[in-house]
Amino acid sequence: TQAGWRTWILDGKRIEFIGFRSWPNVELVASRLEHQVKMIVDAHALMMERYEKIEDGSASLADFEPLALIIDEATTFLKGVDRWWKQVKPKGAPAKPPVLDLMADMARLARSAKIHLVLGLQRPDVEFIGGEMRDNFGARVAMGRLSPQGAMMMWENPTVGVHLPRGCRGRATTINEANRPVEIQTYRTPDPRRASHPDELALLEQLKPQASG
């Protein structure tokens, strides 16, 4: 948001991002499942519209504003979509929720249309994020200590990230430019809805964009 990016947030827990509804450059925070599905559909439509404009020569990539599409608690969302689709699926419709195919499309294509996906989930289970879609997420960050099973899911190595120091908030593991796992320190953004300590309020003021894009 500080860089002026349009930001859409799918709030998988429904209450985690309430404090960011009025944050500059955050255009949408979807908490209800129907609104979350519509957000994915709209993002996919925007992606296709951008591709069409580039293809017919009416626009270039430089004409488009970057959009960050943040899907938090992706596993909760995916499970919820599956249950919801079983209730609303019209006769003759596919068994699998179509929105899942739209997400897979965006994982492959969205970046080239200046739409950037960020997925947050508790465990990177292949059951939910697998195959080609999984491979399209080149930038990965594992927060905190991992179990050997989680390390295998994330890095295909049972030892990476399992020995991070305890009690060090924000410590994480990622892959560097040489494709080697490295330990990093991430930053914390206080929740605007809950922040009350002067230090947290001052940090929020520093992080808040000075102008909306």
Secondary structure, DSSP 8 states (H G I E B T S, - for coil): -TT--EEEEEETTSSTTGGGTTSTTEEEEE-SHHHHHHHHHHHHHHHHHHHHHHHHTS--GGGS--EEEEEESHHHHHHHHHHHHHHH--TT--SS-HHHHHHHHHHHHGGGGTEEEEE--SS--TTTS-HHHHHT----EEES---HHHHHHHHS-TTTTSS--TT-TTEEEEE-TTS-EEEEE------TTT--SHHHHHHHHHHS-SS--
